[in-house]
Amino acid sequence: MATINKKTVLYLDRNENQYGPSPACFKVLQNSNDNLLNTYSRDFERGIKSSLSERLAYEFGTSEKKILLGYGSEDILKQAVQCYINKGDKIMIPSCSWWYYKKIADEAEGINVQYPIVEGKKSFCYDINSMINIFVTQKPKLVLISSPNNPTGNRLEADQLNVVLEKMKDTVIILDEAYSLFDETFKTDPVGLVNKYPNLIIIRTFSKYYALAGIRTGFAFLGDNHEKLSLLSARYLGFNRLSEKIAIAALDSADYYTAISRKLADDMEMLFNELNEISGFHAYKSYANFILVKIPPEIKNSLKQYLTERNIVIKFMNEDGLDTHVRITLGTHSQNCSLLEMMKTFMCKEIKHELVGGI
Ligand SMILES: Cc1ncc(COP(=O)(O)O)c(C=O)c1O
């Protein structure tokens, strides 16, 4: 049989975790047996939705009813928007954020109301005053907040979050925390928050920190007013049993993930400093596993080609206000070092080219 000569491309454009899941996750696959696949996963006797939601409830000290599982956090986001947004309802979305928010609002025929994420000197930031003004004048049915935000990497500080939640407590708020675990210096208390604010939904995922994008498992903490969403989302016969078991194995591997996230944090600092040293580059502080960098507009196409020829893909942004930016997902330490070297070599060549061209 003819073999297809596939080149290995390193995708640093998808915010995946290149370190991969913990060894315990692979053991689940090795130890699989018939029962794992041919029986429904629902625990009918005990009325538990899933062994995973039970475990998460235990881990976070809450009741299993308050945990929602989904096919990735994208699934929960879509279900929540479909549940609460009808044609013409307003939904508040951050200005520079994950394109998918706008898409799911459009699918529900909602009206997008953008609130600003503004560029500061070192990082992007939420502008809380504008956000609240827009909220008061527009009266949205749902507010979406992303912290840390994709692609800008900034987070909502604890005091800002408290102000926002207090001012908007009568409205459905979705706080997307897909990247929150990468930031060891700042932890929200999801259960405390949803207990205090019954309209709040906090969404997390196994895709990023736990390096399990392939098992498509996300989860949410629900405030008490979300029974409608909980019923809509209920899966009578259960969830994917393999995914449940792999996710539980990941939760059992805290030391493995802490070690990875420390490596990523060190590399984040290195990339932030070194990229900012490259002439014409401006890297923004990020609390996620990616970093946004402004590059000189004239090198956009040639840099893209240069990296493509070397089998590396990073995200060249096209969004309004971010069209001369790239978003780089952090890889392993050696991948990050090679990418940095490539960027530096490329820029040296560009400068030489300019000098020769200028004579
Ligand atoms: C901000 C944000 N939220 C949620 C997701 C979806 O993650 P998943 O569906 O894999 O849980 C992404 C994916 O990149 C994202 O950037």
The ligand as a Gaussian input file, in Angstrom:
#p B3LYP/6-31G(d) Opt

LIG

0 1
 C      -12.496000      31.333000      25.268000
 C      -12.799000      29.928000      24.870000
 N      -13.819000      29.298000      25.469000
 C      -14.138000      28.031000      25.142000
 C      -13.419000      27.341000      24.184000
 C      -13.885000      25.961000      23.791000
 O      -13.191000      24.946000      24.370000
 P      -13.765000      23.464000      24.392000
 O      -15.022000      23.416000      23.609000
 O      -12.704000      22.635000      23.801000
 O      -14.011000      23.162000      25.836000
 C      -12.350000      27.963000      23.525000
 C      -11.585000      27.237000      22.487000
 O      -10.584000      27.616000      21.987000
 C      -12.039000      29.288000      23.880000
 O      -11.024000      29.945000      23.295000

